Amino acid sequence: MSNSDLMTRERQEQIVQLLDQTGRLTVIEICDRFGISEATARRDLATLATQNLIRRVHGGAIKRQVVATVETPILQRQSEQSGAKRRIGEATAHLIGDSETLLLIGGTTGVAVARELRHHKQLTIITDSLLIANELLDHHRHNIIMLGGVIDPDERAVRGTLSRIVLQHLQVDKAIIGTKAISLERGLSVETPEEAELWRAYIETAHHIIVATDATKFNQSALVQAFPIDAIHTIVSDDTLDENHIEQLRDKGIDVIIA
């Protein structure tokens, strides 16, 4: 290994260590600290991202986080990434027009979207979530339809065959879906075959599919693929989403909105 290669490796190791300490670095900060050009700093970040040691974001990088695909109950998750979810909720609400028909699927991000629909008028909203229904009832502005089925106490949402049967008879303008696992290779994935069938039924009801999820859910994979990435029309996420992911998603014709 040449002295130049050794210096590059040591610098990249230091970048990872700094990210572990600070959580986030900009390209300019890396240039100032190591006395290198922006092009060199970006090459270092690209190399580290390829090695899965960091996550690229607009203008720099953030610490790599390991995210489990097994979810805790929804009431325990509501405080996680709360700022990002609020911004995602606002950005997603801007995609909705008055008088539209929506399928709004439960989860903490779905609840965040529901909160931002208070200024819309005459929406018809179909949901699986008791929390979303309760949030929308406080708006006193919309028609709300609850899907049927067995209540999942952890998710405060209905599941099962009855929901799929009802969905077969519905057609909506937009479906807004959250997820705990999404990747370019496998699209949106879930934990069980039964859950995958239900998620497929969700997207079959809609003209336009919106996935609203924070960046920690990307590059994750659960047991069963629900639907491929190219089934999605729009993704709304936060500003820590890896730049490489954004480019690859847009290359597939997916509209990516960063909140």
Backbone bond lengths (Angstrom), bond angles and torsions (degrees), N, CA, C in turn:
res aa  C-N    CA-C-N  psi(-1)  N-CA   C-N-CA  omega(-1)  CA-C   N-CA-C  phi
1 M - - - 1.467 - - 1.528 109.88 -
2 S 1.331 118.71 129.40 1.456 122.44 -179.82 1.519 110.86 -73.09
3 N 1.353 115.60 163.48 1.456 119.97 177.77 1.529 111.03 -59.68
4 S 1.340 115.68 -37.26 1.466 119.94 179.22 1.525 110.81 -63.53
5 D 1.340 117.45 -44.70 1.466 121.23 179.24 1.524 110.42 -63.45
6 L 1.349 115.71 -39.42 1.463 120.14 -179.83 1.525 110.74 -64.57
7 M 1.326 117.24 -42.24 1.463 121.21 178.50 1.524 110.68 -63.62
8 T 1.331 116.33 -40.51 1.465 120.27 178.54 1.526 110.66 -62.70
9 R 1.326 116.31 -45.12 1.464 120.02 -179.25 1.524 111.03 -63.61
10 E 1.336 116.58 -43.81 1.465 120.02 179.59 1.526 110.99 -63.19
11 R 1.337 116.31 -41.17 1.466 119.85 179.11 1.523 110.69 -63.14
12 Q 1.320 117.00 -43.77 1.459 120.12 179.38 1.522 111.85 -64.08
13 E 1.335 117.27 -37.49 1.466 120.64 176.04 1.521 110.75 -63.07
14 Q 1.337 115.70 -38.98 1.463 119.58 178.47 1.529 111.51 -67.85
15 I 1.326 116.63 -35.16 1.465 119.82 177.15 1.527 110.24 -62.32
16 V 1.332 116.91 -44.27 1.466 120.41 177.98 1.525 110.41 -61.57
17 Q 1.325 117.42 -42.54 1.465 121.31 179.29 1.527 111.12 -62.89
18 L 1.334 116.64 -42.02 1.462 120.13 178.01 1.518 111.78 -63.09
19 L 1.331 116.39 -40.91 1.464 120.03 177.99 1.521 111.15 -64.77
20 D 1.320 117.59 -36.66 1.469 120.74 176.38 1.525 110.66 -61.02
21 Q 1.340 115.96 -32.78 1.467 120.35 -177.71 1.519 112.70 -84.32
22 T 1.344 115.87 -41.85 1.465 120.11 -172.07 1.519 114.15 -101.10
23 G 1.334 116.47 -23.27 1.458 120.59 -179.53 1.514 114.17 88.90
24 R 1.363 116.66 -28.43 1.468 119.03 -176.67 1.520 109.71 -155.56
25 L 1.335 117.04 141.44 1.458 123.59 174.87 1.522 109.16 -137.33
26 T 1.329 116.06 143.21 1.448 119.96 173.33 1.531 109.29 -94.87
27 V 1.326 115.52 161.95 1.467 120.46 176.28 1.530 110.25 -59.23
28 I 1.329 116.57 -40.82 1.472 120.49 -179.64 1.521 110.71 -62.85
29 E 1.319 117.82 -41.85 1.469 120.90 178.33 1.526 111.39 -62.08
30 I 1.323 116.58 -39.78 1.466 120.47 178.61 1.526 110.21 -66.09
31 C 1.320 116.69 -42.15 1.471 120.56 178.32 1.524 111.11 -60.34
32 D 1.339 116.27 -46.18 1.466 120.54 -178.37 1.522 111.95 -65.21
33 R 1.336 116.34 -39.66 1.466 119.70 -175.94 1.524 111.99 -71.17
34 F 1.345 116.75 -38.96 1.467 119.86 -173.17 1.530 113.56 -106.85
35 G 1.326 116.45 -2.78 1.452 119.30 178.90 1.511 113.53 65.15
36 I 1.314 116.78 41.52 1.470 122.11 -178.29 1.519 109.59 -120.46
37 S 1.324 115.99 166.41 1.459 120.87 179.47 1.527 110.77 -78.20
38 E 1.330 115.66 163.96 1.471 119.71 177.04 1.518 110.91 -62.35
39 A 1.328 117.54 -37.70 1.469 120.88 179.67 1.524 110.49 -62.22
40 T 1.341 116.90 -42.46 1.468 120.39 178.68 1.523 110.84 -66.13
41 A 1.334 116.54 -41.63 1.464 120.06 179.09 1.527 110.95 -61.80
42 R 1.326 116.46 -41.68 1.462 119.82 179.85 1.528 111.41 -67.54
43 R 1.332 117.26 -35.56 1.468 119.92 175.98 1.519 110.88 -64.85
44 D 1.339 116.08 -41.29 1.467 119.57 177.28 1.532 110.60 -59.87
45 L 1.326 116.66 -45.81 1.460 120.35 -178.96 1.522 111.31 -65.53
46 A 1.330 116.40 -38.87 1.467 119.82 178.32 1.526 110.39 -63.04
47 T 1.336 116.67 -41.75 1.466 120.67 178.88 1.518 111.00 -63.38
48 L 1.320 117.32 -45.42 1.465 121.64 -178.64 1.526 111.54 -67.30
49 A 1.336 116.10 -35.85 1.469 119.24 177.79 1.522 110.67 -67.06
50 T 1.324 116.83 -39.44 1.468 121.15 177.80 1.531 110.89 -62.04
51 Q 1.333 116.11 -34.78 1.464 121.20 178.36 1.535 112.39 -81.35
52 N 1.349 116.30 0.96 1.461 122.48 177.55 1.534 112.04 66.78
53 L 1.325 117.11 28.48 1.459 121.79 -178.44 1.522 112.17 -95.62
54 I 1.333 116.77 -22.44 1.460 122.36 178.81 1.522 108.34 -140.72
55 R 1.343 116.16 174.70 1.461 121.02 171.62 1.510 108.93 -121.74
56 R 1.332 116.73 125.73 1.457 121.56 176.14 1.523 109.78 -73.41
57 V 1.323 116.25 138.38 1.459 122.87 171.58 1.515 107.54 -135.61
58 H 1.325 115.99 172.27 1.457 120.03 -177.35 1.523 110.10 -59.29
59 G 1.339 116.58 119.70 1.455 121.64 176.02 1.509 116.07 84.39
60 G 1.334 118.03 2.91 1.460 118.98 -178.76 1.509 113.10 173.10
61 A 1.340 116.02 -136.25 1.467 120.95 -176.86 1.519 109.52 -155.49
62 I 1.331 115.32 158.95 1.454 121.40 174.64 1.522 109.45 -127.88
63 K 1.314 114.52 164.91 1.461 121.39 178.89 1.517 110.41 -62.25
64 R 1.304 115.62 137.92 1.459 121.07 177.04 1.510 109.41 -71.18
65 Q 1.345 117.14 130.71 1.448 121.95 178.76 1.505 110.02 -114.50
66 V 1.309 116.23 140.93 1.460 121.88 175.40 1.515 107.81 -96.58
67 V 1.341 116.40 122.86 1.455 121.61 -175.50 1.515 109.55 -116.00
68 A 1.294 117.26 125.20 1.461 121.07 178.47 1.516 109.54 -76.63
69 T 1.334 116.51 145.51 1.465 119.41 178.78 1.526 111.85 -86.47
70 V 1.322 118.45 -13.07 1.464 121.27 177.91 1.513 108.22 -84.11
71 E 1.317 117.77 119.65 1.447 121.57 -172.95 1.520 112.03 -89.33
72 T 1.328 114.48 146.78 1.451 121.51 168.61 1.528 107.94 -83.29
73 P 1.333 118.40 164.60 1.468 119.91 179.68 1.524 112.14 -56.24
74 I 1.330 115.25 150.44 1.461 121.28 -171.95 1.524 112.86 -60.28
75 L 1.313 118.47 -36.85 1.457 120.11 -178.61 1.522 111.57 -66.41
76 Q 1.339 117.27 -26.20 1.459 121.37 176.21 1.520 111.84 -81.66
77 R 1.344 117.87 -20.33 1.462 121.54 -176.40 1.517 113.21 -91.82
78 Q 1.337 117.33 -8.20 1.464 119.11 -170.72 1.527 113.52 -63.06
79 S 1.332 117.38 -26.82 1.462 119.59 -179.59 1.526 113.10 -86.07
80 E 1.347 118.07 -9.81 1.461 120.95 -177.78 1.533 110.27 -75.40
81 Q 1.323 116.79 131.50 1.479 122.44 178.20 1.535 111.23 50.95
82 S 1.340 116.25 37.84 1.466 119.58 -171.35 1.528 112.55 -63.96
83 G 1.342 116.59 -38.80 1.465 119.11 178.53 1.510 112.02 -64.55
84 A 1.329 116.72 -43.71 1.459 121.36 178.96 1.523 110.23 -63.55
85 K 1.333 117.08 -42.62 1.465 119.89 -178.99 1.524 111.70 -65.82
86 R 1.324 117.29 -36.26 1.463 119.25 177.43 1.529 110.12 -63.22
87 R 1.335 116.99 -44.48 1.473 120.10 179.29 1.520 111.14 -65.58
88 I 1.328 116.92 -39.06 1.462 120.59 177.29 1.529 110.13 -63.52
89 G 1.329 116.02 -40.96 1.460 119.92 177.49 1.515 111.98 -59.61
90 E 1.339 116.37 -43.67 1.465 120.58 179.26 1.528 111.14 -63.76
91 A 1.332 116.01 -46.46 1.469 119.91 -177.81 1.527 111.28 -65.08
92 T 1.316 117.06 -38.46 1.468 120.50 179.35 1.519 110.80 -67.54
93 A 1.323 116.90 -39.96 1.467 120.23 179.35 1.519 111.74 -60.45
94 H 1.344 117.09 -31.18 1.470 120.39 179.03 1.527 112.19 -67.71
95 L 1.333 116.89 -16.55 1.467 120.61 178.99 1.524 112.30 -85.05
96 I 1.323 116.39 -6.14 1.465 122.11 -174.91 1.518 110.00 -102.50
97 G 1.336 115.71 132.09 1.460 120.60 175.69 1.520 111.95 -100.11
98 D 1.304 117.02 157.06 1.465 121.13 176.81 1.530 110.31 -57.88
99 S 1.321 115.01 147.36 1.472 124.25 175.28 1.523 113.85 71.59
100 E 1.323 118.54 8.41 1.455 120.28 178.14 1.528 111.02 -78.54
101 T 1.332 114.18 162.30 1.458 121.88 174.78 1.526 108.39 -107.57
102 L 1.334 115.98 126.24 1.464 121.45 -173.83 1.512 111.43 -123.87
103 L 1.336 114.44 149.21 1.454 121.62 164.42 1.522 105.26 -109.36
104 L 1.317 117.53 114.64 1.460 122.78 -176.34 1.527 108.54 -116.87
105 I 1.334 115.02 108.16 1.457 120.91 -172.86 1.521 110.55 -90.32
106 G 1.316 114.79 144.45 1.455 122.14 -172.91 1.507 114.86 -65.12
107 G 1.328 115.17 178.59 1.448 123.83 -171.08 1.507 108.53 119.31
108 T 1.310 117.33 165.55 1.458 120.14 -175.02 1.529 112.34 -65.91
109 T 1.330 117.77 -34.84 1.465 119.53 178.13 1.523 110.25 -71.32
110 G 1.333 117.49 -36.81 1.457 120.61 175.64 1.518 112.03 -59.98
111 V 1.327 116.88 -39.74 1.467 120.75 176.40 1.524 110.08 -64.18
112 A 1.346 116.67 -39.57 1.467 120.35 178.20 1.529 111.20 -62.71
113 V 1.328 117.43 -38.46 1.472 121.03 176.53 1.527 109.77 -64.49
114 A 1.330 116.33 -45.46 1.468 120.37 -178.48 1.525 111.51 -57.42
115 R 1.325 117.16 -39.06 1.475 120.75 -179.90 1.526 111.30 -61.41
116 E 1.336 116.58 -31.09 1.469 120.33 -175.06 1.518 113.06 -88.02
117 L 1.329 117.68 2.35 1.467 121.02 179.74 1.524 112.23 -94.21
118 R 1.323 116.72 10.33 1.466 120.21 -174.57 1.534 113.03 -68.49
119 H 1.335 117.20 -21.30 1.469 119.81 -179.36 1.526 112.59 -96.04
120 H 1.338 117.39 -7.00 1.456 119.92 176.81 1.528 110.51 -76.63
121 K 1.325 115.35 163.80 1.465 120.35 -177.57 1.518 110.92 -124.45
122 Q 1.316 115.25 138.03 1.470 124.17 168.91 1.525 113.32 54.24
123 L 1.311 116.18 42.77 1.459 119.62 172.18 1.519 109.88 -80.52
124 T 1.320 116.27 147.30 1.461 121.28 167.03 1.525 106.35 -107.74
125 I 1.326 116.48 118.26 1.463 121.25 -172.03 1.522 109.61 -122.02
126 I 1.319 114.58 120.16 1.459 121.87 176.19 1.527 107.70 -100.24
127 T 1.307 118.04 131.17 1.454 120.06 -177.36 1.518 111.62 -144.04
128 D 1.327 114.82 156.80 1.460 122.12 174.38 1.515 111.40 -99.03
129 S 1.341 117.21 -3.37 1.459 121.97 -166.36 1.521 113.06 -107.14
130 L 1.329 115.89 126.73 1.456 120.34 174.66 1.525 111.06 -66.19
131 L 1.325 117.28 -34.50 1.466 121.06 179.84 1.523 111.02 -68.39
132 I 1.338 116.93 -41.13 1.461 120.42 177.69 1.519 110.71 -66.42
133 A 1.325 116.88 -44.24 1.466 120.34 179.00 1.526 110.77 -59.25
134 N 1.318 116.63 -42.74 1.460 120.99 179.87 1.532 110.67 -64.41
135 E 1.328 116.78 -41.68 1.465 121.29 178.52 1.534 110.31 -62.28
136 L 1.331 116.61 -44.53 1.467 120.64 -177.38 1.526 112.32 -69.42
137 L 1.325 116.67 -32.76 1.464 119.74 178.64 1.522 111.47 -61.30
138 D 1.324 116.37 -31.71 1.462 119.75 179.22 1.524 112.49 -69.94
139 H 1.336 117.94 -17.54 1.463 121.19 -179.90 1.530 112.10 -77.74
140 H 1.337 116.98 -28.96 1.471 122.21 -179.64 1.539 111.70 56.59
141 R 1.334 117.90 35.19 1.461 120.39 -175.98 1.521 113.50 -128.26
142 H 1.331 117.98 -17.62 1.452 120.87 -165.95 1.528 112.46 -124.54
143 N 1.346 114.19 158.27 1.454 120.80 170.11 1.527 107.84 -88.08
144 I 1.319 117.22 128.56 1.463 121.31 -174.49 1.520 109.07 -120.17
145 I 1.331 115.18 129.01 1.461 121.32 177.90 1.525 108.11 -119.54
146 M 1.325 116.59 124.40 1.465 121.41 176.96 1.523 109.39 -93.37
147 L 1.322 116.09 130.28 1.455 119.86 169.88 1.524 109.67 -67.36
148 G 1.330 116.14 153.53 1.453 119.67 179.19 1.517 112.03 -93.99
149 G 1.324 115.52 171.26 1.455 119.61 177.05 1.506 112.30 138.81
150 V 1.322 114.84 -170.82 1.458 122.16 179.59 1.525 108.67 -85.05
151 I 1.328 117.21 134.51 1.458 120.70 -178.37 1.529 110.21 -79.42
152 D 1.324 114.91 126.43 1.462 122.22 172.42 1.528 107.05 -86.47
153 P 1.331 118.93 110.65 1.467 120.57 -174.36 1.523 113.60 -65.75
154 D 1.339 117.44 -29.92 1.460 119.66 179.28 1.518 112.13 -69.69
155 E 1.353 115.69 -38.79 1.462 120.65 -176.74 1.526 113.19 -95.95
156 R 1.355 117.22 -8.56 1.464 121.16 -175.60 1.533 110.21 53.13
157 A 1.340 115.18 44.22 1.466 120.95 -176.67 1.522 109.23 -144.46
158 V 1.344 115.90 160.06 1.463 120.93 180.00 1.524 109.82 -93.02
159 R 1.314 116.05 147.66 1.450 123.50 -177.69 1.527 109.48 -139.41
160 G 1.341 115.05 166.77 1.452 119.11 168.45 1.508 115.78 109.46
161 T 1.351 113.90 -174.37 1.460 122.60 -172.79 1.517 112.33 -61.66
162 L 1.322 117.85 -38.46 1.461 120.90 -177.55 1.527 111.11 -60.35
163 S 1.324 116.75 -39.75 1.471 119.83 177.47 1.526 110.74 -61.40
164 R 1.329 116.94 -43.32 1.468 120.36 -179.45 1.528 111.24 -64.57
165 I 1.318 116.93 -39.07 1.467 120.60 179.36 1.529 110.55 -63.29
166 V 1.330 116.55 -44.27 1.470 120.67 179.08 1.526 110.71 -62.72
167 L 1.341 116.28 -42.87 1.458 120.82 -177.60 1.528 112.66 -62.59
168 Q 1.319 117.54 -28.87 1.464 121.52 179.62 1.527 112.27 -61.98
169 H 1.325 116.66 -21.99 1.464 121.05 -176.03 1.522 112.60 -104.91
170 L 1.332 116.81 9.61 1.459 120.75 -176.17 1.523 111.71 -116.06
171 Q 1.332 115.72 152.76 1.460 121.94 172.19 1.522 107.49 -140.47
172 V 1.333 116.92 129.27 1.461 120.76 -176.46 1.530 109.39 -126.01
173 D 1.334 114.55 162.23 1.463 119.77 177.67 1.532 110.56 -71.44
174 K 1.335 115.89 -47.42 1.457 120.24 -176.00 1.531 110.21 -139.54
175 A 1.333 114.96 141.71 1.465 121.10 170.16 1.516 107.90 -110.22
176 I 1.321 116.40 129.25 1.468 122.49 179.19 1.519 107.13 -113.52
177 I 1.325 115.41 116.65 1.458 121.72 -170.07 1.522 109.37 -127.78
178 G 1.311 116.33 134.48 1.460 121.69 170.48 1.519 109.16 -96.61
179 T 1.310 116.50 171.95 1.456 119.98 179.92 1.515 110.64 -156.32
180 K 1.330 115.72 158.99 1.467 120.11 172.40 1.522 111.09 -106.63
181 A 1.351 117.72 -5.22 1.468 120.22 -177.46 1.521 109.83 -154.02
182 I 1.335 115.59 118.67 1.453 120.38 177.89 1.529 108.38 -145.41
183 S 1.317 115.48 139.34 1.461 120.15 178.99 1.518 109.30 -149.68
184 L 1.326 115.73 159.34 1.460 120.19 178.06 1.517 111.38 -63.76
185 E 1.337 116.26 -36.49 1.462 120.93 -175.15 1.527 112.51 -74.68
186 R 1.348 117.75 -40.57 1.462 120.64 -172.24 1.520 113.48 -115.70
187 G 1.300 117.47 1.46 1.449 119.13 -178.67 1.517 110.75 67.07
188 L 1.329 115.59 -137.53 1.455 120.89 178.95 1.523 108.49 -94.59
189 S 1.332 116.97 129.83 1.459 120.31 -178.65 1.523 110.51 -128.70
190 V 1.337 114.76 155.54 1.463 122.48 -174.51 1.525 109.38 -135.98
191 E 1.333 116.06 -179.48 1.458 120.01 -170.22 1.524 115.17 -87.14
192 T 1.336 118.52 -25.95 1.465 119.97 -174.80 1.524 111.30 -134.40
193 P 1.345 118.67 155.41 1.465 121.08 175.08 1.525 112.64 -59.26
194 E 1.337 116.75 -37.03 1.467 120.53 179.85 1.526 111.19 -63.77
195 E 1.327 115.39 -41.53 1.467 119.88 177.96 1.527 110.45 -65.43
196 A 1.328 117.26 -38.94 1.461 121.03 178.85 1.522 111.16 -61.79
197 E 1.331 117.17 -41.91 1.468 120.63 177.93 1.522 111.34 -60.40
198 L 1.321 115.90 -40.73 1.461 119.98 179.87 1.524 110.78 -66.41
199 W 1.323 117.37 -42.44 1.469 120.78 -179.85 1.531 110.71 -64.55
200 R 1.352 116.85 -36.10 1.472 119.44 176.43 1.527 110.68 -65.25
201 A 1.316 115.53 -37.38 1.470 119.28 177.42 1.528 110.68 -64.48
202 Y 1.323 117.06 -35.46 1.464 119.98 177.35 1.524 111.20 -57.78
203 I 1.341 117.00 -50.16 1.465 118.77 -172.88 1.525 111.71 -74.82
204 E 1.341 117.41 -22.79 1.461 119.78 178.70 1.523 112.45 -71.72
205 T 1.336 117.41 -16.12 1.467 120.48 -178.96 1.520 112.59 -86.23
206 A 1.348 118.41 -12.07 1.461 120.31 -165.75 1.523 112.79 -115.99
207 H 1.339 115.01 146.76 1.462 120.95 172.62 1.530 111.03 -76.69
208 H 1.332 116.35 -30.47 1.462 120.78 -174.89 1.530 108.71 -136.60
209 I 1.331 116.43 127.27 1.462 121.97 -176.82 1.526 109.36 -105.23
210 I 1.324 116.28 121.93 1.463 122.91 176.59 1.522 108.17 -114.90
211 V 1.320 117.02 123.73 1.464 121.30 172.01 1.524 106.92 -102.89
212 A 1.325 115.99 119.54 1.463 122.65 -179.93 1.519 108.11 -112.77
213 T 1.343 116.32 111.64 1.463 119.26 -174.32 1.516 110.46 -157.45
214 D 1.323 116.76 147.96 1.462 119.25 178.25 1.530 110.27 -76.41
215 A 1.324 115.54 164.16 1.463 121.71 -169.74 1.527 113.67 -67.13
216 T 1.326 118.05 -20.02 1.470 119.31 -179.69 1.519 112.49 -66.66
217 K 1.331 117.52 -16.86 1.468 120.39 -177.99 1.526 112.73 -86.14
218 F 1.343 117.20 -8.55 1.457 120.31 -179.15 1.529 111.19 -80.93
219 N 1.321 113.51 153.02 1.460 121.63 -177.44 1.525 111.42 62.09
220 Q 1.325 115.25 28.05 1.467 122.38 175.05 1.530 108.89 -113.54
221 S 1.318 115.88 154.44 1.461 120.44 -179.09 1.512 109.75 -142.65
222 A 1.324 116.17 130.15 1.461 121.74 174.42 1.537 108.78 -102.14
223 L 1.308 117.13 -173.50 1.462 121.87 -169.03 1.527 113.86 -65.69
224 V 1.355 116.91 -43.74 1.470 120.85 -169.20 1.530 110.18 -122.30
225 Q 1.339 116.42 130.53 1.459 119.71 175.39 1.526 109.71 -71.92
226 A 1.342 115.60 129.17 1.458 120.34 175.73 1.528 110.83 -88.38
227 F 1.335 116.41 -49.31 1.459 120.46 174.90 1.522 109.16 -159.97
228 P 1.357 117.52 155.08 1.462 121.29 -175.88 1.518 111.95 -73.69
229 I 1.312 115.71 164.10 1.462 121.01 -175.86 1.519 111.34 -62.80
230 D 1.340 118.36 -32.40 1.466 119.51 -176.21 1.527 113.08 -77.91
231 A 1.345 117.49 1.87 1.463 120.29 171.66 1.533 111.41 -80.44
232 I 1.325 116.43 -11.98 1.463 122.47 -175.74 1.524 109.79 -92.46
233 H 1.326 116.61 136.57 1.464 121.35 177.11 1.528 112.15 -94.25
234 T 1.337 116.64 -40.87 1.464 121.41 -175.89 1.528 109.65 -137.97
235 I 1.326 115.76 138.66 1.465 121.71 172.78 1.521 107.79 -121.14
236 V 1.325 116.12 129.54 1.463 122.03 175.01 1.520 107.53 -113.24
237 S 1.331 116.34 122.06 1.456 120.01 -179.32 1.534 109.31 -141.54
238 D 1.339 116.39 -172.15 1.465 120.11 -176.54 1.521 110.82 -103.25
239 D 1.336 115.33 177.24 1.467 120.21 -170.12 1.528 114.40 -79.61
240 T 1.337 117.92 7.27 1.464 119.67 172.16 1.531 112.00 -97.48
241 L 1.319 116.93 5.17 1.462 119.76 178.47 1.529 109.60 -66.80
242 D 1.318 116.47 132.27 1.455 123.99 -177.31 1.532 111.36 -55.35
243 E 1.335 115.99 131.30 1.469 120.19 -179.56 1.527 112.27 -58.13
244 N 1.328 116.22 -36.87 1.466 119.58 179.02 1.520 110.90 -63.12
245 H 1.335 117.03 -39.71 1.455 120.46 177.40 1.523 110.75 -62.74
246 I 1.326 115.66 -43.39 1.462 119.31 -179.28 1.527 110.62 -59.45
247 E 1.326 116.63 -47.38 1.467 120.86 -179.68 1.522 111.32 -61.78
248 Q 1.339 116.78 -44.01 1.465 120.24 -177.95 1.521 111.53 -66.79
249 L 1.326 117.19 -37.91 1.468 120.88 177.94 1.533 110.48 -65.80
250 R 1.317 116.11 -43.87 1.467 119.49 179.99 1.515 111.05 -67.00
251 D 1.326 117.17 -33.54 1.468 120.34 176.01 1.526 111.26 -61.77
252 K 1.333 116.98 -26.45 1.467 121.53 178.27 1.520 112.71 -87.58
253 G 1.339 116.32 5.47 1.457 120.50 177.34 1.513 113.97 86.04
254 I 1.322 118.18 11.90 1.452 122.65 179.76 1.524 108.99 -89.46
255 D 1.313 116.70 130.98 1.461 121.78 176.13 1.522 108.33 -77.87
256 V 1.331 117.78 119.02 1.463 122.56 -178.85 1.523 108.89 -108.94
257 I 1.321 115.60 122.81 1.465 122.06 179.42 1.521 108.44 -113.49
258 I 1.326 116.73 124.71 1.459 121.84 -179.44 1.516 109.11 -102.86
259 A 1.309 116.12 122.21 1.468 121.86 -177.10 1.517 110.97 -95.98
